[in-house]
Amino acid sequence: MPIPPEYQRASLDFEKFLLDAREASDLTTTNQVYTMVQGVLQTFRRRLTLPEAIYFAAVLPPVLRAIFVADWDTNEPRRSFGDRDEMIQEVQSLRADHNFAPDTAIQAVAAALRKNIDEARLDRVLVTLPAAARDFWCPEYCNLAR
């Protein structure tokens, strides 16, 4: 069986995603973007049940999927989707001394994600999640069934 194409080009696809996220966030380096992306993915993951998180991870490209599940304490208490400002502060708290995530970090990562994956597949996953989880990824511009 040949290596699936998504694994063969994983590094190139991840680099393209980082560049798109850098542009969407107005950050200057991919190192800054990596921390922002990791913070956004962890913030989202903490609010899902284990089955929801696994279902969501399956739609991510390989490197983002790895980041999403890395260092995961599955026994950590689940957090609620609360105030967006609180979730942004959570994103910004990851490696706080080296975190340059803007207040628009979640939107920037969402825009880059949508630019780099099959949006229809993502939306099929998002409609199965609670409304707050859907809103996390597309509060302004998604027309997902509620």
Disulfide bonds with the S-S distance in Angstrom:
Cys138-Cys142 2.34
